């Protein structure tokens, strides 16, 4: 979701460009071969998968990274819809991109591996019939905290929004499009994480403004940077993504970080693959989407980034880390999880106005 949710892994060649984006290229294209232009969250695909796809399709892959859905949307609206072939929007963002005419319908006849997906990831509420998007990875949004500073906190959004719970240690909220943070405040107020009315958004905005005024509020920090600030001891609590925390456990860098799903409810998200409306190589994009849905490649993807796979055919090849509750929520955990409501048209305009008022 949303938010830089991944870590840089050894072996990825990263070249920083203006605006903080990174352009990665597994190898240079030649004049005779096509190029897939991939626009994706930072370090969200292993270099090995890029190489495998290049060998299979006889093409080159150019990867450009982004740090939030809103950053990706802005790039597409500025002409990127005719520059990129595959983008990876989070589930709640699909409707926005459709309403803005930025992504095109998927030709399912060109994606024969689609049935590999678990049934619960087919025909989702955020994109009925998977008309415009295909699941890539999924996970949860929760609260991460430093165990050395905050001892055994109650699993509640109160760790961020109740000033009596944490009076000393620095904490943050998530920025991005705002829906995650508004949803968290709504849940704490009793409206549910998937709140969808103007009155509820305004009440949540007021709570966030009050929270921002507290002396230990340390600003807005998105998922992966939040995890990295926790590892560095610069921060003590904030919103984070489960896969980021799992990756820090796997490499031993996050042993002092705790993570929980708030009891008031929180987010289940799906990052998806979509094709921009004027993609220069839409047919190659369909080949890439189908490639990711292969059983082997689906497992390779999740084993790399420590996020859950929507690919049922990959289940037997996933690492033991991915079976832990952090990545594979229990039935009781699932009762706490909600998709963010997809917004478009008037509702999106109202929400954006509320969020803009929060950030002023």
C-alpha positions as CSV (number, residue, x, y, z in Angstrom):
1,X,0.0,0.0,0.0
2,X,0.0,2.6,-0.5
3,X,3.9,4.4,1.0
4,X,7.4,2.7,0.5
5,X,6.7,-0.7,1.8
6,X,9.8,-2.5,0.8
7,X,13.5,-2.6,1.6
8,X,16.5,-2.4,-0.7
9,X,18.0,-5.9,-1.0
10,X,21.6,-6.7,-1.8
11,X,22.1,-7.1,-5.5
12,X,19.8,-4.4,-6.6
13,X,21.5,-1.6,-8.6
14,X,19.9,1.7,-7.5
15,X,20.5,5.0,-9.1
16,X,18.7,8.0,-7.5
17,X,17.0,10.3,-9.8
18,X,15.4,13.8,-9.2
19,X,12.4,13.7,-6.9
20,X,13.6,10.7,-5.0
21,X,12.6,8.1,-7.6
22,X,14.9,5.3,-8.6
23,X,15.4,4.0,-12.0
24,X,16.5,0.4,-12.3
25,X,17.4,-1.4,-15.5
26,X,18.4,-5.1,-15.5
27,X,20.2,-4.6,-18.7
28,X,20.2,-2.0,-21.5
29,X,17.7,-2.5,-24.4
30,X,18.9,-2.9,-27.9
31,X,17.3,-1.3,-30.9
32,X,15.9,-4.7,-32.0
33,X,14.1,-5.7,-28.8
34,X,11.0,-4.4,-27.1
35,X,11.0,-2.8,-23.6
36,X,8.6,-3.3,-20.7
37,X,8.4,-0.1,-18.7
38,X,7.6,-1.0,-15.1
39,X,6.4,1.6,-12.6
40,X,6.4,0.0,-9.1
41,X,7.0,0.4,-5.4
42,X,10.6,0.5,-4.3
43,X,12.4,-2.8,-4.2
44,X,9.2,-4.7,-4.7
45,X,10.4,-7.3,-7.2
46,X,13.7,-9.3,-7.2
47,X,16.3,-8.7,-9.9
48,X,16.1,-12.4,-10.6
49,X,12.5,-12.2,-11.7
50,X,13.3,-9.3,-14.0
51,X,16.1,-11.3,-15.6
52,X,13.8,-14.4,-16.0
53,X,11.1,-12.3,-17.7
54,X,13.7,-10.7,-20.0
55,X,15.0,-14.1,-21.1
56,X,11.4,-15.5,-21.5
57,X,10.1,-12.6,-23.6
58,X,13.2,-11.5,-25.4
59,X,12.8,-8.0,-24.1
60,X,14.4,-5.5,-21.7
61,X,12.8,-4.2,-18.6
62,X,13.2,-0.6,-17.3
63,X,12.0,-0.2,-13.7
64,X,11.1,3.1,-12.2
65,X,10.2,3.2,-8.5
66,X,7.8,5.3,-6.5
67,X,7.0,5.8,-2.8
68,X,3.3,6.3,-2.6
69,X,0.1,5.8,-4.6
70,X,-0.4,9.6,-4.8
71,X,3.1,9.9,-6.3
72,X,2.3,7.3,-8.9
73,X,-1.0,8.9,-9.7
74,X,0.6,12.3,-10.2
75,X,3.2,10.9,-12.6
76,X,0.5,9.1,-14.7
77,X,-1.5,12.3,-14.9
78,X,1.6,14.2,-16.0
79,X,1.9,11.9,-19.1
80,X,3.1,8.7,-17.5
81,X,0.1,6.9,-18.8
82,X,1.8,6.9,-22.2
83,X,5.2,6.2,-20.7
84,X,4.7,3.1,-18.6
85,X,3.3,-0.4,-19.4
86,X,2.6,-1.8,-15.9
87,X,1.8,0.1,-12.7
88,X,1.2,-1.4,-9.2
89,X,-1.6,0.6,-7.5
90,X,-3.1,-0.5,-4.2
91,X,-6.6,-1.8,-4.2
92,X,-8.4,1.3,-3.0
93,X,-6.6,3.3,-5.6
94,X,-7.8,1.3,-8.6
95,X,-11.2,3.1,-8.8
96,X,-9.5,6.5,-8.7
97,X,-7.3,5.6,-11.7
98,X,-10.3,4.2,-13.6
99,X,-12.4,7.4,-12.9
100,X,-9.5,9.5,-14.2
101,X,-9.1,7.4,-17.3
102,X,-5.5,6.4,-16.4
103,X,-5.7,2.6,-16.7
104,X,-7.3,0.3,-19.3
105,X,-9.3,-2.9,-19.0
106,X,-7.4,-6.1,-18.8
107,X,-7.8,-8.7,-21.6
108,X,-8.3,-11.8,-19.5
109,X,-7.9,-14.0,-22.5
110,X,-4.2,-13.0,-22.5
111,X,-3.8,-14.0,-18.8
112,X,-4.3,-17.8,-18.7
113,X,-2.7,-18.0,-15.2
114,X,-5.5,-15.9,-13.7
115,X,-7.2,-19.0,-12.2
116,X,-4.0,-19.5,-10.0
117,X,-5.3,-16.8,-7.7
118,X,-7.1,-17.7,-4.5
119,X,-10.9,-17.3,-5.1
120,X,-11.0,-14.6,-2.4
121,X,-8.7,-12.5,-4.6
122,X,-10.9,-12.9,-7.6
123,X,-13.8,-10.5,-8.3
124,X,-12.9,-8.1,-5.4
125,X,-15.2,-5.3,-4.3
126,X,-12.6,-2.7,-5.2
127,X,-12.6,-3.9,-8.9
128,X,-15.5,-6.2,-9.7
129,X,-14.5,-8.9,-12.2
130,X,-10.8,-7.8,-11.9
131,X,-11.7,-5.7,-14.9
132,X,-8.8,-3.2,-14.5
133,X,-6.4,-4.9,-12.1
134,X,-4.8,-8.2,-11.2
135,X,-3.6,-8.9,-7.6
136,X,0.2,-8.8,-7.1
137,X,0.8,-9.1,-3.3
138,X,-1.3,-8.4,-0.2
139,X,-0.9,-7.5,3.4
140,X,-2.0,-5.5,6.4
141,X,-1.5,-2.1,7.9
142,X,-0.9,-1.9,11.7
143,X,1.1,-0.1,14.4
144,X,4.8,-0.7,14.7
145,X,6.6,0.4,17.9
146,X,9.9,0.2,19.7
147,X,9.6,-2.5,22.4
148,X,12.4,-1.0,24.4
149,X,10.4,2.3,24.8
150,X,6.8,1.2,24.8
151,X,6.2,-1.8,26.9
152,X,3.4,-4.2,26.0
153,X,0.9,-1.6,24.6
154,X,-2.8,-2.4,24.3
155,X,-3.5,-3.3,20.7
156,X,-5.4,-0.1,20.0
157,X,-5.1,3.0,17.8
158,X,-5.0,4.8,21.1
159,X,-1.2,4.3,21.0
160,X,-1.3,7.1,18.4
161,X,-4.5,9.0,19.2
162,X,-4.8,8.9,23.0
163,X,-2.4,11.5,24.5
164,X,-2.6,9.7,27.9
165,X,-1.2,6.4,26.4
166,X,2.1,7.9,25.1
167,X,3.1,11.2,26.6
168,X,6.8,11.1,25.9
169,X,8.1,9.1,23.0
170,X,8.0,10.5,19.4
171,X,5.4,9.0,17.1
172,X,4.2,9.6,13.5
173,X,1.2,9.2,11.3
174,X,1.1,8.0,7.7
175,X,0.8,10.6,4.9
176,X,0.3,9.3,1.3
177,X,-3.3,9.8,0.0
178,X,-4.6,10.1,3.6
179,X,-7.1,7.3,3.5
180,X,-5.1,5.1,5.8
181,X,-4.7,7.8,8.4
182,X,-8.3,9.0,8.2
183,X,-9.4,5.4,8.4
184,X,-7.3,4.8,11.5
185,X,-8.8,7.9,13.2
186,X,-12.3,6.8,12.1
187,X,-11.7,3.4,13.7
188,X,-10.5,4.9,16.9
189,X,-13.6,7.1,17.1
190,X,-15.9,4.1,16.5
191,X,-16.9,4.7,12.9
192,X,-15.0,1.8,11.5
193,X,-11.8,1.8,9.5
194,X,-13.8,1.8,6.2
195,X,-15.6,5.0,7.1
196,X,-17.1,6.7,4.0
197,X,-19.2,9.8,4.9
198,X,-18.2,13.4,5.1
199,X,-19.2,13.8,8.7
200,X,-17.0,10.9,9.7
201,X,-14.1,12.2,7.7
202,X,-14.4,15.6,9.3
203,X,-14.5,14.1,12.8
204,X,-11.4,12.1,12.0
205,X,-9.7,15.1,10.6
206,X,-10.3,17.1,13.8
207,X,-8.8,14.2,15.8
208,X,-5.7,14.2,13.6
209,X,-5.2,17.9,13.9
210,X,-5.4,17.6,17.7
211,X,-2.8,14.8,17.5
212,X,-0.5,16.9,15.3
213,X,-0.5,19.5,18.0
214,X,1.0,17.2,20.7
215,X,4.6,17.9,21.6
216,X,5.8,14.4,20.8
217,X,4.2,14.2,17.3
218,X,7.1,13.7,14.9
219,X,5.3,14.3,11.6
220,X,4.0,12.3,8.7
221,X,6.1,9.3,7.7
222,X,5.0,6.6,5.3
223,X,5.4,2.8,5.9
224,X,8.9,1.8,5.0
225,X,10.5,5.0,6.1
226,X,8.6,4.6,9.4
227,X,10.1,1.1,9.8
228,X,13.5,2.4,9.1
229,X,13.2,5.2,11.6
230,X,12.2,2.7,14.2
231,X,15.2,0.6,13.4
232,X,17.4,3.7,13.8
233,X,15.7,4.6,17.1
234,X,14.6,8.0,15.7
235,X,10.9,7.2,16.3
236,X,8.9,5.0,18.7
237,X,5.6,4.3,17.1
238,X,3.7,4.7,13.8
239,X,1.7,3.1,11.1
240,X,3.5,0.4,9.1
241,X,3.0,-2.5,6.8
242,X,3.4,-6.1,8.0
243,X,5.8,-7.2,5.2
244,X,8.2,-4.4,6.1
245,X,8.3,-5.6,9.6
246,X,8.6,-9.2,8.6
247,X,11.6,-8.3,6.3
248,X,13.3,-6.6,9.3
249,X,12.8,-9.7,11.4
250,X,14.2,-11.9,8.6
251,X,17.4,-10.0,8.4
252,X,17.7,-9.4,12.2
253,X,17.5,-5.6,11.9
254,X,14.1,-5.2,13.5
255,X,14.2,-7.4,16.6
256,X,13.3,-4.4,18.8
257,X,10.2,-3.6,16.8
258,X,6.7,-4.8,17.8
259,X,3.7,-4.9,15.5
260,X,0.0,-5.4,16.1
261,X,-3.4,-5.0,14.4
262,X,-5.5,-2.5,16.4
263,X,-8.6,-4.0,18.0
264,X,-10.8,-1.2,16.5
265,X,-10.1,-2.5,13.0
266,X,-7.5,-1.8,10.3
267,X,-6.6,-2.4,6.7
268,X,-6.2,-5.4,4.5
269,X,-4.8,-4.2,1.2
270,X,-3.9,-5.7,-2.2
271,X,-1.3,-4.3,-4.4
272,X,-2.4,-4.9,-8.0
273,X,-1.0,-4.9,-11.5
274,X,-2.6,-2.5,-14.0
275,X,-1.9,-1.2,-17.5
276,X,-1.9,2.5,-18.2
277,X,-4.4,3.7,-20.8
278,X,-1.8,4.6,-23.4
279,X,0.8,2.0,-22.5
280,X,3.4,1.8,-25.3
281,X,3.7,-2.0,-24.9
282,X,0.3,-3.2,-23.6
283,X,0.7,-6.7,-25.1
284,X,4.1,-7.1,-23.3
285,X,2.4,-5.9,-20.1
286,X,-0.1,-8.7,-20.3
287,X,2.7,-11.2,-20.7
288,X,4.4,-9.8,-17.6
289,X,1.2,-10.0,-15.6
290,X,0.7,-13.6,-16.6
291,X,4.4,-14.3,-15.8
292,X,3.9,-13.0,-12.2
293,X,0.9,-15.3,-11.8
294,X,3.0,-18.5,-12.6
295,X,3.3,-20.7,-9.5
296,X,7.1,-20.6,-9.3
297,X,7.4,-16.8,-10.0
298,X,4.6,-16.0,-7.6
299,X,6.5,-17.9,-4.8
300,X,9.8,-16.3,-5.8
301,X,8.2,-12.8,-5.5
302,X,6.8,-13.4,-2.0
303,X,9.9,-15.2,-0.7
304,X,11.9,-12.1,-1.7
305,X,9.8,-9.3,-0.2
306,X,8.1,-11.1,2.8
307,X,4.6,-10.2,1.7
308,X,1.7,-12.7,1.4
309,X,0.9,-14.1,-2.0
310,X,-2.6,-14.1,-3.5
311,X,-1.4,-17.0,-5.7
312,X,-2.8,-20.3,-4.5
313,X,-0.6,-22.2,-7.0
314,X,2.5,-20.8,-5.2
315,X,1.4,-22.0,-1.7
316,X,3.6,-25.1,-1.5
317,X,6.8,-23.1,-2.5
318,X,6.5,-20.3,0.1
319,X,9.1,-20.0,2.9
320,X,8.3,-20.8,6.5
321,X,8.5,-17.1,7.4
322,X,5.3,-16.5,5.3
323,X,3.3,-18.9,7.4
324,X,3.8,-16.9,10.6
325,X,0.8,-14.9,11.9
326,X,2.4,-11.6,11.0
327,X,2.1,-12.5,7.3
328,X,-0.8,-15.0,7.5
329,X,-3.5,-13.5,9.7
330,X,-5.6,-15.9,11.9
331,X,-9.4,-16.1,11.4
332,X,-9.8,-13.8,14.4
333,X,-7.3,-11.3,12.8
334,X,-9.4,-11.3,9.6
335,X,-12.4,-10.0,11.6
336,X,-10.4,-6.8,12.2
337,X,-9.4,-6.3,8.6
338,X,-11.2,-4.1,6.1
339,X,-10.6,-2.8,2.6
340,X,-10.4,0.9,2.3
341,X,-13.5,2.1,0.4
342,X,-12.7,3.0,-3.3
343,X,-13.5,6.7,-3.9
344,X,-14.1,8.5,-7.1
345,X,-16.1,11.5,-8.4
346,X,-17.7,13.8,-5.8
347,X,-16.8,11.5,-2.9
348,X,-13.1,11.7,-3.9
349,X,-13.2,15.5,-4.2
350,X,-14.8,15.8,-0.7
351,X,-12.2,13.5,0.8
352,X,-9.3,15.2,-0.8
353,X,-10.6,18.6,0.5
354,X,-10.8,17.1,4.0
355,X,-7.3,15.7,3.8
356,X,-5.9,18.9,2.4
357,X,-7.3,20.8,5.4
358,X,-5.5,18.3,7.7
359,X,-2.2,18.9,6.1
360,X,-2.4,22.7,6.0
